[in-house]
Protein backbone atom coordinates (compact mmCIF):
# COMPACT_ATOMS: atom_id res chain seq x y z
CA UNK A 1 0.00 0.00 0.00
CA UNK A 2 1.17 3.48 -0.71
CA UNK A 3 -0.25 6.93 -1.06
CA UNK A 4 -1.29 6.72 -4.67
CA UNK A 5 0.60 6.60 -7.95
CA UNK A 6 4.26 6.17 -7.24
CA UNK A 7 7.28 7.13 -9.18
CA UNK A 8 10.01 4.55 -9.02
CA UNK A 9 13.44 5.74 -10.02
CA UNK A 10 15.39 3.23 -12.02
CA UNK A 11 17.58 0.92 -10.06
CA UNK A 12 20.96 -0.06 -11.38
CA UNK A 13 23.75 1.93 -12.94
CA UNK A 14 22.66 5.06 -14.68
CA UNK A 15 24.70 6.35 -17.57
CA UNK A 16 24.02 9.72 -19.15
CA UNK A 17 24.72 8.26 -22.59
CA UNK A 18 21.64 6.04 -22.39
CA UNK A 19 18.48 8.07 -21.99
CA UNK A 20 16.43 4.96 -21.12
CA UNK A 21 18.40 4.66 -17.92
CA UNK A 22 17.15 8.02 -16.78
CA UNK A 23 13.52 7.19 -17.56
CA UNK A 24 10.98 7.09 -14.79
CA UNK A 25 8.40 4.38 -14.43
CA UNK A 26 5.02 5.09 -12.85
CA UNK A 27 3.16 2.25 -11.13
CA UNK A 28 -0.35 2.15 -9.69
CA UNK A 29 -1.73 4.79 -12.03
CA UNK A 30 -5.38 4.89 -13.04
CA UNK A 31 -4.32 4.02 -16.56
CA UNK A 32 -2.53 0.79 -15.66
CA UNK A 33 -5.28 -0.16 -13.19
CA UNK A 34 -8.11 0.36 -15.69
CA UNK A 35 -5.84 -1.04 -18.38
CA UNK A 36 -5.83 -4.52 -16.87
CA UNK A 37 -9.64 -4.43 -16.75
CA UNK A 38 -9.55 -3.47 -20.45
CA UNK A 39 -7.38 -6.50 -21.18
CA UNK A 40 -9.93 -8.81 -19.51
CA UNK A 41 -12.75 -7.60 -21.76
CA UNK A 42 -14.54 -10.27 -23.76
CA UNK A 43 -13.37 -12.87 -21.27
CA UNK A 44 -14.61 -15.02 -18.40
CA UNK A 45 -13.33 -14.74 -14.83
CA UNK A 46 -13.98 -17.92 -12.85
CA UNK A 47 -14.29 -18.54 -9.11
CA UNK A 48 -11.94 -21.33 -7.99
CA UNK A 49 -11.27 -22.80 -4.55
CA UNK A 50 -8.31 -25.11 -5.31
CA UNK A 51 -5.23 -25.10 -7.61
CA UNK A 52 -6.83 -28.01 -9.50
CA UNK A 53 -9.93 -25.93 -10.25
CA UNK A 54 -7.69 -23.03 -11.28
CA UNK A 55 -5.98 -25.30 -13.81
CA UNK A 56 -9.35 -26.42 -15.19
CA UNK A 57 -10.36 -22.77 -15.52
CA UNK A 58 -7.14 -21.84 -17.33
CA UNK A 59 -7.45 -24.91 -19.59
CA UNK A 60 -10.97 -23.80 -20.49
CA UNK A 61 -9.76 -20.34 -21.56
CA UNK A 62 -10.55 -18.21 -18.49
CA UNK A 63 -8.94 -14.73 -18.63
CA UNK A 64 -8.50 -14.71 -14.85
CA UNK A 65 -9.49 -16.63 -11.75
CA UNK A 66 -10.98 -15.45 -8.47
CA UNK A 67 -9.32 -17.34 -5.62
CA UNK A 68 -11.63 -17.95 -2.68
CA UNK A 69 -12.24 -20.55 0.02
CA UNK A 70 -15.89 -21.20 -0.72
CA UNK A 71 -17.94 -20.38 -3.78
CA UNK A 72 -20.95 -18.13 -3.06
CA UNK A 73 -23.42 -21.04 -3.14
CA UNK A 74 -21.56 -22.65 -0.24
CA UNK A 75 -21.19 -19.36 1.65
CA UNK A 76 -24.96 -18.96 1.32
CA UNK A 77 -25.57 -22.52 2.56
CA UNK A 78 -23.08 -22.44 5.43
CA UNK A 79 -23.95 -19.00 6.82
CA UNK A 80 -21.68 -17.39 9.43
CA UNK A 81 -19.08 -14.72 8.76
CA UNK A 82 -17.36 -15.03 5.38
CA UNK A 83 -13.85 -13.54 5.31
CA UNK A 84 -10.81 -13.13 3.04
CA UNK A 85 -9.25 -16.45 2.01
CA UNK A 86 -6.18 -17.99 3.64
CA UNK A 87 -3.06 -16.48 2.00
CA UNK A 88 -1.58 -19.96 1.56
CA UNK A 89 -4.60 -20.96 -0.50
CA UNK A 90 -4.28 -17.83 -2.68
CA UNK A 91 -0.55 -18.47 -3.17
CA UNK A 92 -1.29 -22.05 -4.17
CA UNK A 93 -3.57 -20.81 -6.91
CA UNK A 94 -1.08 -18.14 -8.02
CA UNK A 95 1.52 -20.89 -8.42
CA UNK A 96 -0.85 -23.10 -10.41
CA UNK A 97 -1.76 -20.71 -13.25
CA UNK A 98 -0.19 -18.01 -15.44
CA UNK A 99 -3.34 -15.88 -15.84
CA UNK A 100 -4.26 -13.05 -13.42
CA UNK A 101 -5.42 -14.07 -9.95
CA UNK A 102 -8.03 -11.98 -8.13
CA UNK A 103 -9.15 -12.29 -4.52
CA UNK A 104 -11.97 -10.90 -2.38
CA UNK A 105 -11.82 -8.57 0.60
CA UNK A 106 -14.79 -7.68 2.79
CA UNK A 107 -16.51 -4.35 2.12
CA UNK A 108 -14.61 -1.70 4.08
CA UNK A 109 -11.93 -4.11 5.30
CA UNK A 110 -8.79 -2.31 4.17
CA UNK A 111 -6.75 -4.56 6.46
CA UNK A 112 -7.64 -7.56 4.32
CA UNK A 113 -6.99 -5.53 1.19
CA UNK A 114 -3.51 -4.61 2.41
CA UNK A 115 -2.76 -8.31 2.90
CA UNK A 116 -4.01 -9.12 -0.58
CA UNK A 117 -1.83 -6.38 -2.05
CA UNK A 118 1.16 -7.76 -0.16
CA UNK A 119 0.37 -11.17 -1.70
CA UNK A 120 0.68 -9.56 -5.14
CA UNK A 121 -2.84 -10.46 -6.30
CA UNK A 122 -3.72 -8.83 -9.63
CA UNK A 123 -7.15 -7.42 -8.71
CA UNK A 124 -9.07 -7.11 -5.41
CA UNK A 125 -12.83 -7.62 -5.39
CA UNK A 126 -14.33 -5.58 -2.54
CA UNK A 127 -17.23 -7.97 -2.40
CA UNK A 128 -20.70 -8.19 -0.93
CA UNK A 129 -20.35 -11.99 -1.10
CA UNK A 130 -18.20 -11.73 2.04
CA UNK A 131 -19.62 -10.34 5.28
CA UNK A 132 -19.21 -6.53 5.33
CA UNK A 133 -16.67 -5.16 7.81
CA UNK A 134 -17.88 -1.55 7.77
CA UNK A 135 -21.51 -0.49 7.53
CA UNK A 136 -20.82 3.03 6.27
CA UNK A 137 -17.51 3.12 4.45
CA UNK A 138 -16.05 1.30 1.53
CA UNK A 139 -12.27 0.99 1.17
CA UNK A 140 -10.35 4.07 -0.01
CA UNK A 141 -9.13 2.36 -3.15
CA UNK A 142 -7.00 5.30 -4.31
CA UNK A 143 -4.58 4.43 -1.53
CA UNK A 144 -3.56 1.16 -3.19
CA UNK A 145 -1.28 0.22 -6.09
CA UNK A 146 -3.35 -2.89 -6.81
CA UNK A 147 -6.62 -2.19 -8.66
CA UNK A 148 -10.12 -2.92 -7.28
CA UNK A 149 -13.38 -4.17 -8.75
CA UNK A 150 -16.63 -3.42 -6.92
CA UNK A 151 -20.21 -4.56 -7.34
CA UNK A 152 -23.11 -2.22 -8.11
CA UNK A 153 -26.87 -2.58 -8.42
CA UNK A 154 -27.44 0.78 -10.11
CA UNK A 155 -25.58 3.69 -11.67
CA UNK A 156 -25.33 5.75 -8.49
CA UNK A 157 -23.67 2.91 -6.62
CA UNK A 158 -21.30 2.34 -9.57
CA UNK A 159 -20.26 6.01 -9.62
CA UNK A 160 -19.74 6.12 -5.86
CA UNK A 161 -17.42 3.11 -6.13
CA UNK A 162 -15.56 4.73 -9.04
CA UNK A 163 -15.19 7.92 -7.00
CA UNK A 164 -13.60 5.79 -4.26
CA UNK A 165 -11.09 4.46 -6.81
CA UNK A 166 -12.68 1.30 -8.26
CA UNK A 167 -11.23 0.58 -11.71
CA UNK A 168 -13.79 -2.00 -12.80
CA UNK A 169 -17.51 -2.25 -12.00
CA UNK A 170 -19.50 -5.47 -12.03
CA UNK A 171 -23.17 -6.04 -11.50
CA UNK A 172 -23.79 -7.65 -8.13
CA UNK A 173 -26.50 -9.96 -9.36
CA UNK A 174 -27.41 -12.41 -6.64
CA UNK A 175 -24.35 -14.58 -6.13
CA UNK A 176 -24.69 -18.29 -5.49
CA UNK A 177 -28.22 -18.62 -6.84
CA UNK A 178 -27.65 -19.65 -10.46
CA UNK A 179 -30.43 -17.16 -11.19
CA UNK A 180 -29.60 -14.42 -13.69
CA UNK A 181 -32.60 -12.19 -12.93
CA UNK A 182 -30.85 -9.81 -10.51
CA UNK A 183 -27.78 -9.36 -12.72
CA UNK A 184 -30.09 -8.45 -15.60
CA UNK A 185 -31.89 -5.95 -13.36
CA UNK A 186 -28.58 -4.34 -12.33
CA UNK A 187 -27.14 -4.19 -15.84
CA UNK A 188 -30.34 -2.69 -17.23
CA UNK A 189 -30.46 -0.15 -14.39
CA UNK A 190 -26.89 0.96 -15.11
CA UNK A 191 -27.03 1.04 -18.91
CA UNK A 192 -30.55 2.48 -18.96
CA UNK A 193 -29.58 5.43 -16.80
CA UNK A 194 -26.44 5.98 -18.87
CA UNK A 195 -28.61 6.24 -22.00
CA UNK A 196 -30.90 8.74 -20.28
CA UNK A 197 -27.97 10.85 -19.11
CA UNK A 198 -26.64 11.13 -22.65
CA UNK A 199 -29.97 12.78 -23.56
CA UNK A 200 -29.97 15.20 -20.60
CA UNK A 201 -29.09 18.87 -20.96
CA UNK A 202 -26.46 20.59 -18.82
CA UNK A 203 -28.94 21.76 -16.16
CA UNK A 204 -30.46 18.30 -15.83
CA UNK A 205 -27.04 16.80 -15.14
CA UNK A 206 -26.91 18.62 -11.79
CA UNK A 207 -30.16 16.91 -10.82
CA UNK A 208 -28.88 13.55 -12.07
CA UNK A 209 -25.83 13.91 -9.81
CA UNK A 210 -28.12 14.73 -6.88
CA UNK A 211 -30.50 11.86 -7.59
CA UNK A 212 -27.66 9.38 -8.06
CA UNK A 213 -25.78 10.71 -5.01
CA UNK A 214 -22.73 10.74 -7.23
CA UNK A 215 -20.01 13.26 -8.17
CA UNK A 216 -21.15 15.72 -10.83
CA UNK A 217 -17.89 15.32 -12.74
CA UNK A 218 -18.53 11.63 -13.33
CA UNK A 219 -22.11 12.31 -14.44
CA UNK A 220 -20.87 14.93 -16.91
CA UNK A 221 -18.24 12.53 -18.20
CA UNK A 222 -20.93 9.90 -18.87
CA UNK A 223 -23.09 12.48 -20.64
CA UNK A 224 -20.17 13.08 -22.99
CA UNK A 225 -18.90 9.53 -23.55
CA UNK A 226 -22.09 7.48 -23.12
CA UNK A 227 -20.28 4.89 -21.04
CA UNK A 228 -18.84 4.30 -17.60
CA UNK A 229 -15.27 5.59 -17.23
CA UNK A 230 -14.21 2.03 -16.28
CA UNK A 231 -15.14 -1.35 -17.83
CA UNK A 232 -18.56 -2.77 -16.85
CA UNK A 233 -18.59 -6.52 -16.23
CA UNK A 234 -21.42 -8.83 -15.18
CA UNK A 235 -21.46 -11.07 -12.10
CA UNK A 236 -24.00 -12.91 -10.00
CA UNK A 237 -26.09 -15.82 -11.26
CA UNK A 238 -24.48 -16.80 -14.56
CA UNK A 239 -24.88 -20.57 -15.00
CA UNK A 240 -25.12 -21.27 -18.75
CA UNK A 241 -23.62 -20.14 -22.09
CA UNK A 242 -26.98 -18.54 -22.85
CA UNK A 243 -26.71 -16.46 -19.65
CA UNK A 244 -23.30 -15.20 -20.80
CA UNK A 245 -24.68 -14.34 -24.23
CA UNK A 246 -27.62 -12.50 -22.67
CA UNK A 247 -25.57 -10.27 -20.40
CA UNK A 248 -22.98 -9.50 -23.08
CA UNK A 249 -25.81 -8.35 -25.36
CA UNK A 250 -27.14 -6.21 -22.50
CA UNK A 251 -23.85 -4.31 -22.38
CA UNK A 252 -21.54 -6.30 -20.11
CA UNK A 253 -17.95 -6.28 -21.37
CA UNK A 254 -16.93 -9.55 -19.67
CA UNK A 255 -18.45 -12.01 -17.21
CA UNK A 256 -17.65 -13.41 -13.79
CA UNK A 257 -18.87 -16.94 -13.15
CA UNK A 258 -18.92 -17.93 -9.50
CA UNK A 259 -20.73 -21.05 -8.44
CA UNK A 260 -22.03 -21.67 -11.96
CA UNK A 261 -19.07 -23.73 -13.13
CA UNK A 262 -17.84 -25.80 -10.21
CA UNK A 263 -21.33 -26.42 -8.83
CA UNK A 264 -22.43 -27.90 -12.15
CA UNK A 265 -22.33 -31.56 -13.16
CA UNK A 266 -19.33 -31.34 -15.51
CA UNK A 267 -17.27 -28.16 -14.85
CA UNK A 268 -14.59 -28.36 -17.61
CA UNK A 269 -16.86 -28.51 -20.67
CA UNK A 270 -19.26 -25.97 -19.13
CA UNK A 271 -16.41 -23.56 -18.45
CA UNK A 272 -15.20 -23.92 -22.03
CA UNK A 273 -18.72 -23.41 -23.39
CA UNK A 274 -19.23 -20.21 -21.37
CA UNK A 275 -15.88 -18.88 -22.65
CA UNK A 276 -16.92 -19.52 -26.26
CA UNK A 277 -20.38 -18.03 -25.74
CA UNK A 278 -18.80 -14.88 -24.30
CA UNK A 279 -16.57 -14.43 -27.36
CA UNK A 280 -19.20 -15.34 -29.96
CA UNK A 281 -22.24 -13.88 -28.19
CA UNK A 282 -23.35 -12.13 -31.38
CA UNK A 283 -23.62 -15.49 -33.17
CA UNK A 284 -26.50 -17.62 -31.78
CA UNK A 285 -25.43 -20.63 -33.86
CA UNK A 286 -22.13 -20.79 -31.96
CA UNK A 287 -23.89 -20.38 -28.60
CA UNK A 288 -26.32 -23.14 -29.62
CA UNK A 289 -23.46 -25.43 -30.64
CA UNK A 290 -21.54 -25.02 -27.38
CA UNK A 291 -24.70 -25.34 -25.25
CA UNK A 292 -25.28 -28.97 -26.30
CA UNK A 293 -24.78 -31.86 -23.87
CA UNK A 294 -23.28 -29.96 -20.95
CA UNK A 295 -25.10 -31.99 -18.27
CA UNK A 296 -27.10 -30.24 -15.61
CA UNK A 297 -26.35 -26.67 -14.59
CA UNK A 298 -26.03 -25.77 -10.92
CA UNK A 299 -29.31 -26.01 -9.00
CA UNK A 300 -30.95 -22.60 -8.98
CA UNK A 301 -32.71 -20.59 -6.29
CA UNK A 302 -35.72 -18.28 -6.54
CA UNK A 303 -35.25 -14.76 -5.14
CA UNK A 304 -38.39 -15.03 -2.97
CA UNK A 305 -36.93 -17.98 -1.06
CA UNK A 306 -33.66 -16.28 -0.06
CA UNK A 307 -32.97 -15.53 3.59
CA UNK A 308 -30.09 -13.17 2.74
CA UNK A 309 -29.89 -10.96 -0.31
CA UNK A 310 -26.18 -10.33 -0.78
CA UNK A 311 -26.85 -7.50 -3.24
CA UNK A 312 -28.29 -5.41 -0.40
CA UNK A 313 -24.83 -5.20 1.15
CA UNK A 314 -22.87 -2.07 0.29
CA UNK A 315 -23.98 1.53 0.19
CA UNK B 1 -8.51 -10.12 -34.26
CA UNK B 2 -11.29 -9.69 -31.73
CA UNK B 3 -11.52 -13.02 -29.91
CA UNK B 4 -10.81 -11.37 -26.55
CA UNK B 5 -9.13 -8.30 -25.08
CA UNK B 6 -8.80 -4.66 -26.08
CA UNK B 7 -9.67 -5.00 -29.78
CA UNK B 8 -12.07 -2.04 -29.85
CA UNK B 9 -9.30 0.49 -29.12
CA UNK B 10 -7.23 -0.81 -32.04
CA UNK B 11 -10.23 -0.62 -34.34
CA UNK B 12 -10.78 2.99 -33.22
CA UNK B 13 -7.11 3.91 -33.74
CA UNK B 14 -6.99 2.38 -37.23
CA UNK B 15 -10.21 4.17 -38.20
CA UNK B 16 -8.94 7.49 -36.78
CA UNK B 17 -6.05 7.14 -39.23
CA UNK B 18 -8.44 6.70 -42.14
CA UNK B 19 -8.07 2.96 -42.74
CA UNK B 20 -10.85 0.36 -42.71
CA UNK B 21 -11.05 -2.02 -39.77
CA UNK B 22 -13.29 -5.00 -39.02
CA UNK B 23 -13.43 -7.39 -36.06
CA UNK B 24 -12.22 -10.90 -36.89
CA UNK B 25 -13.58 -13.84 -34.86
CA UNK B 26 -14.12 -16.69 -37.33
CA UNK B 27 -12.24 -17.78 -40.49
CA UNK B 28 -14.76 -16.20 -42.90
CA UNK B 29 -14.03 -12.78 -41.33
CA UNK B 30 -10.52 -12.99 -42.84
CA UNK B 31 -11.81 -12.65 -46.40
CA UNK B 32 -10.76 -9.29 -47.76
CA UNK B 33 -8.49 -8.53 -44.81
CA UNK B 34 -5.07 -7.23 -45.87
CA UNK B 35 -3.36 -6.89 -42.49
CA UNK B 36 -4.12 -8.01 -38.96
CA UNK B 37 -3.78 -6.42 -35.52
CA UNK B 38 -3.63 -8.81 -32.57
CA UNK B 39 -4.60 -6.88 -29.42
CA UNK B 40 -3.68 -7.10 -25.78
CA UNK B 41 -5.63 -9.49 -23.58
CA UNK B 42 -4.80 -12.92 -22.20
CA UNK B 43 -2.62 -14.88 -24.60
CA UNK B 44 -3.68 -18.24 -23.12
CA UNK B 45 -7.34 -17.36 -23.68
CA UNK B 46 -6.70 -16.17 -27.24
CA UNK B 47 -4.67 -19.31 -27.93
CA UNK B 48 -7.58 -21.42 -26.72
CA UNK B 49 -10.11 -19.47 -28.79
CA UNK B 50 -7.89 -19.56 -31.89
CA UNK B 51 -8.26 -23.34 -31.67
CA UNK B 52 -11.99 -23.55 -30.98
CA UNK B 53 -12.90 -20.90 -33.58
CA UNK B 54 -10.85 -22.60 -36.30
CA UNK B 55 -9.06 -19.29 -36.89
CA UNK B 56 -5.54 -20.48 -36.11
CA UNK B 57 -4.73 -22.40 -39.32
CA UNK B 58 -6.07 -19.86 -41.85
CA UNK B 59 -4.47 -16.96 -40.01
CA UNK B 60 -1.16 -18.83 -39.75
CA UNK B 61 -1.31 -19.51 -43.51
CA UNK B 62 -1.95 -15.83 -44.27
CA UNK B 63 0.94 -14.76 -42.02
CA UNK B 64 3.21 -17.31 -43.71
CA UNK B 65 2.23 -15.71 -47.03
CA UNK B 66 3.51 -12.37 -45.75
CA UNK B 67 0.39 -10.64 -44.46
CA UNK B 68 1.46 -7.68 -42.28
CA UNK B 69 0.66 -7.99 -38.57
CA UNK B 70 0.89 -5.76 -35.52
CA UNK B 71 0.78 -7.45 -32.11
CA UNK B 72 0.58 -5.66 -28.77
CA UNK B 73 1.33 -7.45 -25.48
CA UNK B 74 -0.61 -10.74 -25.86
CA UNK B 75 -0.49 -10.09 -29.61
CA UNK B 76 3.31 -9.93 -29.47
CA UNK B 77 3.33 -13.27 -27.64
CA UNK B 78 1.12 -14.85 -30.30
CA UNK B 79 3.36 -13.61 -33.15
CA UNK B 80 6.63 -14.73 -31.52
CA UNK B 81 8.77 -17.73 -32.48
CA UNK B 82 9.26 -18.86 -28.88
CA UNK B 83 7.19 -18.27 -25.74
CA UNK B 84 8.86 -18.56 -22.33
CA UNK B 85 6.77 -19.04 -19.16
CA UNK B 86 3.77 -19.93 -21.29
CA UNK B 87 1.57 -22.99 -21.18
CA UNK B 88 2.95 -26.04 -22.94
CA UNK B 89 -0.04 -26.21 -25.27
CA UNK B 90 0.04 -22.50 -26.10
CA UNK B 91 -0.41 -21.73 -29.80
CA UNK B 92 1.68 -19.06 -31.50
CA UNK B 93 2.36 -18.07 -35.08
CA UNK B 94 6.18 -17.84 -35.23
CA UNK B 95 5.79 -14.83 -37.51
CA UNK B 96 8.75 -12.91 -36.06
CA UNK B 97 12.04 -14.44 -34.89
CA UNK B 98 11.97 -13.40 -31.25
CA UNK B 99 11.72 -15.19 -27.92
CA UNK B 100 9.22 -13.60 -25.56
CA UNK B 101 8.82 -14.09 -21.83
CA UNK B 102 5.25 -13.76 -20.54
CA UNK B 103 4.51 -11.52 -17.55
CA UNK B 104 8.23 -10.79 -17.45
CA UNK B 105 7.92 -7.43 -15.69
CA UNK B 106 5.86 -9.01 -12.89
CA UNK B 107 2.26 -9.17 -11.75
CA UNK B 108 -0.22 -6.27 -11.86
CA UNK B 109 1.29 -4.16 -9.06
CA UNK B 110 4.43 -3.94 -11.24
CA UNK B 111 2.48 -2.69 -14.28
CA UNK B 112 3.80 0.73 -15.24
CA UNK B 113 3.84 3.72 -17.57
CA UNK B 114 7.06 5.14 -19.00
CA UNK B 115 8.28 7.42 -21.76
CA UNK B 116 10.14 5.49 -24.47
CA UNK B 117 12.63 6.75 -27.00
CA UNK B 118 11.89 5.11 -30.31
CA UNK B 119 14.99 4.65 -32.44
CA UNK B 120 14.52 3.74 -36.07
CA UNK B 121 17.53 1.83 -37.35
CA UNK B 122 20.00 3.18 -39.89
CA UNK B 123 19.01 0.48 -42.34
CA UNK B 124 15.30 1.18 -42.09
CA UNK B 125 13.38 2.25 -45.15
CA UNK B 126 13.74 6.02 -45.10
CA UNK B 127 10.11 6.45 -46.07
CA UNK B 128 9.17 5.10 -42.65
CA UNK B 129 11.32 7.51 -40.71
CA UNK B 130 9.05 10.51 -40.90
CA UNK B 131 6.41 9.38 -38.44
CA UNK B 132 7.13 12.07 -35.88
CA UNK B 133 8.75 9.53 -33.60
CA UNK B 134 11.53 11.85 -32.48
CA UNK B 135 9.60 12.75 -29.36
CA UNK B 136 9.29 10.10 -26.63
CA UNK B 137 6.29 7.78 -26.76
CA UNK B 138 4.31 7.42 -23.53
CA UNK B 139 3.88 3.67 -23.15
CA UNK B 140 1.57 1.66 -20.88
CA UNK B 141 2.84 -1.77 -19.78
CA UNK B 142 0.33 -4.18 -18.17
CA UNK B 143 1.60 -7.51 -16.87
CA UNK B 144 3.80 -7.10 -19.88
CA UNK B 145 6.05 -9.55 -21.69
CA UNK B 146 9.55 -8.64 -22.82
CA UNK B 147 11.73 -9.81 -25.66
CA UNK B 148 14.53 -12.07 -24.51
CA UNK B 149 16.11 -12.99 -27.85
CA UNK B 150 15.97 -11.35 -31.26
CA UNK B 151 16.88 -13.02 -34.54
CA UNK B 152 19.28 -11.50 -37.08
CA UNK B 153 16.58 -9.80 -39.13
CA UNK B 154 14.79 -8.22 -36.19
CA UNK B 155 15.14 -4.50 -35.67
CA UNK B 156 14.81 -3.29 -32.06
CA UNK B 157 13.03 0.09 -32.06
CA UNK B 158 12.71 0.68 -28.31
CA UNK B 159 14.01 -0.71 -25.07
CA UNK B 160 13.15 -0.22 -21.43
CA UNK B 161 15.06 -0.83 -18.24
CA UNK B 162 13.05 -3.17 -16.01
CA UNK B 163 12.78 -2.42 -12.31
CA UNK B 164 13.93 -5.99 -11.62
CA UNK B 165 17.05 -7.43 -13.18
CA UNK B 166 16.71 -8.62 -16.74
CA UNK B 167 18.06 -12.10 -17.47
CA UNK B 168 21.65 -12.48 -18.55
CA UNK B 169 22.28 -12.31 -22.25
CA UNK B 170 19.54 -9.77 -22.91
CA UNK B 171 21.66 -6.74 -22.23
CA UNK B 172 22.94 -5.31 -19.01
CA UNK B 173 20.17 -2.87 -18.19
CA UNK B 174 17.42 -2.96 -20.75
CA UNK B 175 15.17 -5.25 -22.77
CA UNK B 176 13.57 -4.77 -26.21
CA UNK B 177 9.88 -3.78 -26.07
CA UNK B 178 9.21 -2.67 -29.67
CA UNK B 179 10.50 -4.75 -32.58
CA UNK B 180 10.03 -4.94 -36.31
CA UNK B 181 10.94 -7.57 -38.86
CA UNK B 182 9.68 -7.49 -42.42
CA UNK B 183 5.91 -6.92 -42.30
CA UNK B 184 5.61 -7.72 -38.57
CA UNK B 185 5.55 -5.10 -35.79
CA UNK B 186 5.29 -6.08 -32.10
CA UNK B 187 5.20 -4.16 -28.82
CA UNK B 188 5.23 -5.22 -25.16
CA UNK B 189 3.13 -2.17 -24.33
CA UNK B 190 -0.31 -0.89 -25.34
CA UNK B 191 -0.30 2.01 -27.82
CA UNK B 192 -4.05 1.42 -28.15
CA UNK B 193 -4.60 2.68 -24.58
CA UNK B 194 -3.25 6.16 -25.26
CA UNK B 195 -4.39 8.80 -27.73
CA UNK B 196 -0.98 8.81 -29.43
CA UNK B 197 -1.44 7.09 -32.81
CA UNK B 198 2.16 7.31 -34.03
CA UNK B 199 2.89 3.58 -33.70
CA UNK B 200 -0.36 2.62 -35.40
CA UNK B 201 0.60 5.06 -38.15
CA UNK B 202 3.99 3.36 -38.45
CA UNK B 203 2.19 0.04 -38.94
CA UNK B 204 -0.20 1.44 -41.54
CA UNK B 205 2.79 2.95 -43.36
CA UNK B 206 4.43 -0.50 -43.33
CA UNK B 207 1.25 -1.99 -44.80
CA UNK B 208 0.97 0.73 -47.45
CA UNK B 209 4.59 0.49 -48.54
CA UNK B 210 4.61 -3.30 -48.68
CA UNK B 211 7.65 -3.03 -46.45
CA UNK B 212 9.54 -6.30 -46.23
CA UNK B 213 12.69 -5.17 -44.48
HADDOCK unambig.tbl for C-alpha pairs under 7 A between the chains (distance, minus, plus):
assign (segid A and resid 10 and name CA) (segid B and resid 163 and name CA) 6.23 0.50 0.50
assign (segid A and resid 11 and name CA) (segid B and resid 163 and name CA) 6.26 0.50 0.50
assign (segid A and resid 20 and name CA) (segid B and resid 160 and name CA) 6.14 0.50 0.50
assign (segid A and resid 20 and name CA) (segid B and resid 161 and name CA) 6.61 0.50 0.50
assign (segid A and resid 21 and name CA) (segid B and resid 161 and name CA) 6.44 0.50 0.50
assign (segid A and resid 23 and name CA) (segid B and resid 114 and name CA) 6.93 0.50 0.50
assign (segid A and resid 23 and name CA) (segid B and resid 115 and name CA) 6.72 0.50 0.50
assign (segid A and resid 24 and name CA) (segid B and resid 114 and name CA) 6.07 0.50 0.50
assign (segid A and resid 25 and name CA) (segid B and resid 112 and name CA) 5.92 0.50 0.50
assign (segid A and resid 25 and name CA) (segid B and resid 113 and name CA) 5.57 0.50 0.50
assign (segid A and resid 25 and name CA) (segid B and resid 114 and name CA) 4.82 0.50 0.50
assign (segid A and resid 26 and name CA) (segid B and resid 112 and name CA) 5.12 0.50 0.50
assign (segid A and resid 26 and name CA) (segid B and resid 113 and name CA) 5.05 0.50 0.50
assign (segid A and resid 26 and name CA) (segid B and resid 114 and name CA) 6.48 0.50 0.50
assign (segid A and resid 27 and name CA) (segid B and resid 109 and name CA) 6.99 0.50 0.50
assign (segid A and resid 27 and name CA) (segid B and resid 110 and name CA) 6.32 0.50 0.50
assign (segid A and resid 27 and name CA) (segid B and resid 111 and name CA) 5.90 0.50 0.50
assign (segid A and resid 27 and name CA) (segid B and resid 112 and name CA) 4.43 0.50 0.50
assign (segid A and resid 27 and name CA) (segid B and resid 113 and name CA) 6.64 0.50 0.50
assign (segid A and resid 28 and name CA) (segid B and resid 109 and name CA) 6.54 0.50 0.50
assign (segid A and resid 32 and name CA) (segid B and resid 111 and name CA) 6.25 0.50 0.50
assign (segid A and resid 32 and name CA) (segid B and resid 112 and name CA) 6.34 0.50 0.50
assign (segid A and resid 32 and name CA) (segid B and resid 140 and name CA) 6.70 0.50 0.50
assign (segid A and resid 32 and name CA) (segid B and resid 142 and name CA) 6.26 0.50 0.50
assign (segid A and resid 35 and name CA) (segid B and resid 142 and name CA) 6.93 0.50 0.50
assign (segid A and resid 36 and name CA) (segid B and resid 142 and name CA) 6.30 0.50 0.50
assign (segid A and resid 38 and name CA) (segid B and resid 5 and name CA) 6.70 0.50 0.50
assign (segid A and resid 38 and name CA) (segid B and resid 6 and name CA) 5.81 0.50 0.50
assign (segid A and resid 39 and name CA) (segid B and resid 5 and name CA) 4.63 0.50 0.50
assign (segid A and resid 39 and name CA) (segid B and resid 6 and name CA) 5.43 0.50 0.50
assign (segid A and resid 39 and name CA) (segid B and resid 40 and name CA) 5.93 0.50 0.50
assign (segid A and resid 39 and name CA) (segid B and resid 41 and name CA) 4.21 0.50 0.50
assign (segid A and resid 39 and name CA) (segid B and resid 42 and name CA) 7.00 0.50 0.50
assign (segid A and resid 40 and name CA) (segid B and resid 5 and name CA) 5.64 0.50 0.50
assign (segid A and resid 40 and name CA) (segid B and resid 41 and name CA) 5.96 0.50 0.50
assign (segid A and resid 41 and name CA) (segid B and resid 4 and name CA) 6.40 0.50 0.50
assign (segid A and resid 41 and name CA) (segid B and resid 5 and name CA) 4.96 0.50 0.50
assign (segid A and resid 41 and name CA) (segid B and resid 6 and name CA) 6.56 0.50 0.50
assign (segid A and resid 42 and name CA) (segid B and resid 4 and name CA) 4.78 0.50 0.50
assign (segid A and resid 42 and name CA) (segid B and resid 5 and name CA) 5.90 0.50 0.50
assign (segid A and resid 43 and name CA) (segid B and resid 4 and name CA) 6.05 0.50 0.50
assign (segid A and resid 61 and name CA) (segid B and resid 44 and name CA) 6.62 0.50 0.50
assign (segid A and resid 61 and name CA) (segid B and resid 45 and name CA) 4.38 0.50 0.50
assign (segid A and resid 61 and name CA) (segid B and resid 48 and name CA) 5.71 0.50 0.50
assign (segid A and resid 62 and name CA) (segid B and resid 45 and name CA) 6.16 0.50 0.50
assign (segid A and resid 63 and name CA) (segid B and resid 42 and name CA) 5.76 0.50 0.50
assign (segid A and resid 63 and name CA) (segid B and resid 45 and name CA) 5.92 0.50 0.50
assign (segid A and resid 120 and name CA) (segid B and resid 107 and name CA) 6.81 0.50 0.50
assign (segid A and resid 120 and name CA) (segid B and resid 109 and name CA) 6.70 0.50 0.50
assign (segid A and resid 122 and name CA) (segid B and resid 107 and name CA) 6.35 0.50 0.50
assign (segid A and resid 122 and name CA) (segid B and resid 108 and name CA) 4.88 0.50 0.50
assign (segid A and resid 122 and name CA) (segid B and resid 109 and name CA) 6.87 0.50 0.50
assign (segid A and resid 145 and name CA) (segid B and resid 109 and name CA) 5.88 0.50 0.50
assign (segid A and resid 146 and name CA) (segid B and resid 108 and name CA) 6.83 0.50 0.50
assign (segid A and resid 146 and name CA) (segid B and resid 109 and name CA) 5.30 0.50 0.50
assign (segid A and resid 279 and name CA) (segid B and resid 3 and name CA) 5.83 0.50 0.50
assign (segid A and resid 279 and name CA) (segid B and resid 4 and name CA) 6.57 0.50 0.50
